Amino acid sequence: MANGAEYMRRELMIRLVRAFDDGTLEQELDQIPIKLRPKDGNSSRCCIYHDRAVLKYRLMALLGFSCEEEKDEARSLASYKQEADQRKSIEKKPVLTVCSAGCSGCPDSKFMVTENCRGCFARPCTFNCPVSAVSMIGQTSHIDQSKCIKCGKCMQVCPFHAIVKTSVPCEEACPVGAIRKNEHGRAEIDFEKCVFCGKCFAACPFSAIMEKSQILDVLNQLKKRESKVVAMIAPSAYSQFPGTIEQLFTAIKQLGFDDVMEVALGAELTTAHEAREFQEKMAAGQKLMTTSCCTAYVNLVHRHLPDFAKYVSSTPSPMKYAAELVRKESPDAITVFIGPCIAKRMEALYTDLVDYVLTFEELGAILAGRKIDIMTQEAWKLTHPADELARNYAHSCGVSDAVLADLMKDQPDFKLNSKFINGIDKKTLMQLKLFASGKIPVNFLEVMACNGGCINGPCSLTKN
């Protein structure tokens, strides 16, 4: 379901695209916050001036800049745009940024008693608290926060559901404890720990966590037309846009891309190489291999469980294989991966194969900004359609199904002892340790950072 934060994010993208096409972006940028929050209009926060400040930071991020790096608060958005126009490539810096002005400074997570408490005779909350943090005062339960260890047993046993847990959404969502409050009570990201899964980005109800967008860079490349620009569309696009994939490709071509290809073709190569790697590792006596196509998962292992890295497949992701296919045909092409993932932005920074990354949100905004209706487009003629198993990579268990099918080509009776982790969370590291120890008998493990797979990536247009 969409929400106000998503609506505003997409509204700003569309306004940016239309002003860019009109040739007035530099003149209009600093006026956008004022137009969206006029003097006599309503505000979302304490006042329209606070709203305008947050909108300015959102536009900074859309131009590809980090809010934390701002040196001069009076600097105009027009000057940021001028600097962005001079960029030749994307800097190898974290792709997330936190707008402290937009952060609410949510109260710390805790359990608290509501007015639903009936002061019942059974009093299971007091009897089941392991540290005696719950007591009865005036026939009502009270929790001593100095003693509470946040185990949640009092909430579980209350027959009236009178005890609730308040949480900090971004901290609650982060699977690796990479986001915390700074000395000012505002959220900040520890990029040494961050795996760029985007869960904090999706969870923050104030949309204070933002991506550093590359939308302006791609628009500039399409306008310059100095090199062939190729769009590479992730398999999850099938569930994100109206019409057929062939109609979507035609619509993307209308945006100015010289060619469009399915990343599922790269997934076919990932399948073949991962199946061979699995056979080789099992023959060599290794007991477990995990998939490697989810960048956030690979980041999680290397940053938080490095001893487990030996079990992770070394096979490149479908994005990299797809970019290789493009470069073989057109060595000087500008490659633009389009998908629902934030982690792919980081992966792209460390390969020469992918120049830019757009999200489905950004692609949708460009199409909307230029009033291109996918449903009215003619079907693109796919010269080499990807197979359905490769297109299914976007769904949880899709990689396992594809690898098994490949292994069965030579061994029809082959049985793959596989398991999957459908969405990483705070328990994932412990799960991986159990798999490594052999306590969960399995030889092939598929891990997707997002619940349900890439179809529910943090920058999806729709959730499945």
N, C-alpha and C positions, 0 to 999 in steps of 0.2 A: 504494500500500500504506500502511495506517495505521501509526503508530508510537506509542511511549510518550508523546511530547510532545503529540501530537494527542489521545490518549486522555485525558490529564490536563486539557488545555484544555477538552475537551468535558464531562468529568466535573464540572469547576467550574461551567460554564455550567448544566448540568442541576440541580446542587445549588442554584444561585442562583435558578433559576426555581421550583423546588419550595418553597423557603423563602419566596420572594415570595408565592406563591399561598397558603401557609399563614399568611401574616401574621407570620412569625417571622424574616424576613431580618435585621433589625437586631440581633436577639438572637443569631442563629446565625453571623453572618459571622465573628466573631473565633474561633469554635470550629471552623470548617471546617479550617484548617491542622492543628489538634491532632487532630481526628478522622481526618484522612487520614494523619497521621504520629504515631500514638500513642507513648507513652513507651517501650514495650518492642517497638515495631515495627521493621521494616527501613527503612533510609534509602537514598536514591538518590545522595546526595553524602557528604560527610565525616561528617555526623551529622544527626539528625532536626531539630535546631534550625536548621541551614542550610536544610534542606528546608522547614521551616515559614516561614522568612523569605521564601523564593522564592514559596511559595504565597500569602503575604500580598500580595506585589507583583502576582502574577497577578490576585488578586481586586481590587486597586486599579485595575488596567487594565480589568477587567470593569465596574467602577463608573464608568469613563470618566476616570480620572486618570492623569497621567504620573508614572512612577517618578522621573524626574529632578527633578520639582518638589517632592518630599517635603521638608518643612522639619523635621518632628518624627517621629523614628523610633518614638517611643512612642505616636503617635496611633493610635487604634483604627479599625478598619474600619467600625464602627458610625457613627462621626462622619463618615467619608467618605460613607457612605450617606445620612446626614442632609443633607449638603451637596448630594449628587447629586439628591436629591428636590426641591431648590429651583431646579434649573436650568430656565430657560425655553426655552433654545435651546443649540445646540452651539457652543462657542467656535471661532473661526477660528485654530486652532493645529494643528501637525502631528499626524497621527492615529496615528503610530508612537511607541513608547517602548521604551527599552532597560533591562532589569532587570540592573544591574551585579552584583547578588548571584547571579544565575543564569548570568552569562557565565563561561565556563571560562577565558578569557584564552588562547585557543589559541596554540601556538607559531607563529612566523612561517613563512610559506610557504617551502619550500626543496626541493632535490633531494638525496637521500641514498642511499648504497650500503647494500644489505641483505646478509645472510649468504649470499644466493644467488650472490654474485660468485665466479667460478671462476678469476679471474686468468688468463684465456685468452691465448693467444699473439697473437691478432689485435688485441686491445685497441682496439676501435673507439671506445670512450669517450674515450680519451686522444687518439687521432688526429683525432677530429672536434670536439673542444672548441675553439671559436674564441678562447678567452682563456687556454688552458692551465691551466684550473682543476682538471683531473682528472690525477692521477698514480698510479703504482703504488707501494705501500708494503707490503713483505712479501707480495708476490704477491696483493694485494687493492687494488682501486681505492679512491681517497680523493678527496673533493671539497673543495677549499679554498673555503669559503663567502665569504671576503673577496674572492675573484676571480670567483666564479660570477655570471653575468648572468641565470640562470634561463631560458635559451633552450630547454632540454629536449632538446638534440641527443644528449646522452649517454644519456638514457633511451630515446630513439627507436632508437638503433643497438645497444643491448645485446642480444645474442642470448639471454641468460638472464633477461631482465626483472628484473635484479638492482638496477636503479636505479629508485627510485620518487619521486613528488612528494608531499610533505605540503602541505596547504593550510589556510587559514582559511576555512571554508565560507561565512560571510557576505560576506567580502571578495571571495572568488572568484565568488560569485553576482552581486554588484552590478555592473550594466553601466556605471555612471558614476563609480565610485570615491567613493561618498558615505558609505561606512562604513569606519571605521578604529579603531585602538586609541588610547585616551587615555593620559595620563601614568601611569595605574595599570595599564595593560595590558588594560583592558576595552574592549569595543566601544562606540562612540558614533557617532551619525548626524549628518552635516553636512546639515542641512535646507535649506541654500542649493543643494545639489547634488541632493538626493534627488528622485526622480521618483515615488516611492510605488508602484513596480511590485510590491512585496511579495516579491521574490526572496530577500532576506535573511531575511525572516520565515519563508519556506518552507524555507530551507536550514539555518538554525541548528539543530543537533541537540540543543541544550540549551533550545530555545524561549525564549531570553533576549530575543528581539525580539518585542514584543507590540503588538497593536492597542489603541487606546483605544476600548473598546466603547461602543455606544449601546443595548445590550440593555435596561438598566434604564430608560432614558428612554422606550423604546417600550412596555415593560410598564406604566409609569406612565400613559402616554397611553391605552392600552387600558383601564386600570382607571378612570381619571377619566371617560372618555366625555363630555368636554366638547365635542368636535368630532368630525366624521366622520373616521375613520382609514382610509386606503386603502393597501393593499399593492400595490406594482408589482413584478412578478416578471420577472427578466431571462430572456432566451431560453435561456441555458445551464441553466436548471432542468430541462429535458427529460432531461438525462443525469445528474442528480444525485439524484433521489428515486425510490423505487419507485412503481409504479402509473402512471396517466395524469396528464397535466397538469390535466385536469378534476378528478380526485380530489384532487390537491394543492391546487387552489384551494378546494375544499370544506373540506379540513383547515385551511387558513389562515383561512377564514371562522370556523371553530370556535374559533380562538384569540381572537376578539373583534374582528377587522377588519370594518369595515362594508361594504367592497367590495374586490375583487381584480381587477387588470387585467394583461394581458400587455404587457410593455415592447416586445415585438415589434410592437405597433401603432405605437409610436413609431419603431421601426426602419423601418417602411413610409414614414413621413414623411422620415426621414433619407435613405433611398434616393432618393426623388423629388427632394428638394432637392439632394442631392449630384450626381445625374445632370444636373440643370439647371446647377448651378455648374460642372461639368466642361465642358459644352458652351460655356458663356459664356467660360471661361478659355481653352479651346482656340481659340475664335473670336478672342479678343483677342491671340493669339500666344504665350500661356504654353505652355511645352513639357511641364510636368509638374504633376500634382495628386496629393496623397496623401489618404488617408482621415483622418477626425478623430474616429471613435467611441471609440478607445482612449485614455483619459485619460493613462495612463502614458507612452504614445508622445508625445502632445502636450506633456506636461510636459518630456520629454526634449529635444524640439526647442527649446522656448522657453528652457530653462535652459542648454542645452549647445551648441546650434547655431542661434542666433537668425536668422542670415541665411537659413536654410532655411525659416523660418516662412511665407514667402510662397507656398510650395508646398502648405502644409497647408490642406485644405478648412476653410472657416469655418462649415460646416453643423453645427448643434447635434447632440449625441449622442442616441441613442434614449431614454436616461433623461430628458433634458430635454423632449423632445417628448411622452413619455408623461405626465410631470408636467403639462405644459400641457393635455393632454386632460382630466386629472383636474380641474384648476383651472377649466377652462371650464364643466364640469358642476357642480362644487362649489367655489366660490371660497375658502371657508374650511376646506377639508379639510386634514387632516394627511397628508402624503405620506411613505410609507416605501418606499424602493427596497430590493429584496432581490436580492443577487447574489453572485458569488464574488470580488469585486474590492476591494482596499484603496484604489486610486487613486480609485474612485468616492466614497469618503468625503471625499476632498479636493475633488473636483469639486462635491459637494453643498454644501460649506461656502460656496461662492462663487456660489450661485444661491438665489433666494428660492423657487424652484419645488419643491425637495426639502428636507423637514424632517429626515428621519433616514435612515440607511443601516444595514441588517442584512446580515450575510453568510449564506451557505447553512449554514455551521457553526452560527451562532446560531439560525437558523430551525429547523434539525434539533434543536438542544438544547431549544428551547421545545416543539416537538412531542413530543420524548422525555420532557421533564419533565412534560408534561401527559398523557402516555400516549395520544396520538392516533395511531392507525394509519392511514396514508394508504390502504393497500390495502383497507380496509373502508369507505371513504367512497363516497357516491354521486357521480356525475359532475356537476360544475358545468356549468350551461348557458351556454356562451359565446354571447353575443348577437352579437358581431362577432369571429369568430376571425381571427387574423393569418394572412397567407399563409405558405407553407412557406419561401420565400426569406428572409422577415424572421426567421422562427424560426431560420434557419440562420446568422444573424449571429454566433452564438457559436462557430462553427467557422472556422478559418483559410480564407481565400478566400471566405467566405460573403458578405462585403460586396461584393467584386468581382463575384460571380455576380449579386447583386441589382441592382447598378448597371447591369451589362451588359444584363440582362433588361429594365430600364426603358428604356434607350437604344434597344433593339431594337423597342420598341413602335411608334416612329415610323420607324425605319430598320431593317427586318428583316435587312439584310445588314451592319449595323454591326459592325466589328471593334474590340475594345478591346485596345490593346497594353499589357497589364497584367503586373505582377510583384507579388510579395509578400515580406514579411519575417516569417517565422514564429517569433516570439520574439526580443526584443531581448537583446543581450549586449554584450560589450566591443568588438565589431567593428562594431556598428550605426552609430555616428557616421561611421566611414569609409565604410560602404556608402552612407549617405545622401549623402555628399559626391560619391561616384561617380555616383549617380543625378542629382544636381544639375548635375554637369559634362557630362552627356550621354554619358559613357563607357559607361553601360549604357542603351541606347535603349529608353525606355519612357515612356508618357504618363500612366499611372495606376498608383499604388503603394498597396497595402494593407499596413499595419503593425499587427501584434498584439504586445503585450508578452509574452504568455504563449505557450509552445510549443503549437501546436494550436488556439490561440484561447482565448476566455473559458471554455471547458469545462474548462480546466486552470488556472483562476485560483488564486491563493494560498490562498483560503478555500473552495475546493471541498470537497465531501464525498468525492468519488471522482475519480481521475485517469483520463483517457481516452487 
